[in-house]
Structure formats: structure tokens, C-alpha cells
Amino acid sequence: MTDGRVVTAHLPEALASRLDEASHRIDRTRSWIVRQAIGEWLAEEQLRFEMTLEALKSVDEGRTISHDEALTKIQLRGRERRAA
């Protein structure tokens, strides 16, 4: 890949070794693995961000439940799963 920017990161020795091992095992470059990992992390982070915004919107709109209601729902779900 010739277009793009170079980004440098200092990795702990153990993590760098694991990266090298994976690179050899799957016959891909370290850069390819790092690009894949960062791309996946950024996608997950974007989803978390969007979910947080949606949750804050729900709070602003008054769509909340009390702590006791939440506990009751959790306990009910646990009983349903054990019964299944």
C-alpha cells in the first residue's frame, strides 16, 4: 500500500512478538494486521458512540426505569433462562 500515512506506535515486547508470530502464521504483513485491527476497533468504537448517543437521547426523552425495575427485569430474565 503506497498511499496513506505512516503511523508509529510503541508496542510492549510481548505484543510485538505476538504480532510477528501472527504475521508469519497467516502470511500477512504486520501492517496488514494492524490496519485490520484498527479498522475493526474503530468500527466497534463508532457503534459504542452511537449507542451512547441513543441512550442519552432516551434519558432526555424520559425513557428510563428505576433501579428496582431494572433488578426485577434482570431477575425475571435469569429465571426464564434457567427454566429454558
Beta strands, then each sheet from edge to edge (+ up, - down):
end
